């Protein structure tokens, strides 16, 4: 699982850096651009303040709709 998560964050960071993915982004944006079908759970479980203690990779900027940006570019 950790290896897959490592690839996902790398792909998201690259997409933001290349301008293909604008911040803030939604889970649907991630799914559409990168094909990560479980983006909603991935972004939520790696947001700043997540209760599971997973690495904090994203800042949730809106709840309705759910929007995120990278915690560290």
Number of C-alpha atoms within 10 A of each C-alpha: 5 7 7 9 12 10 11 17 17 11 14 17 17 14 16 17 12 10 10 11 18 13 13 16 17 21 20 17 16 21 14 12 12 15 11 15 13 12 19 16 11 17 25 20 19 22 22 18 15 14 9 8 11 12 12 17 20 23 19 21 14 12 8 6 9 16 21 21 21 20 13 9 10
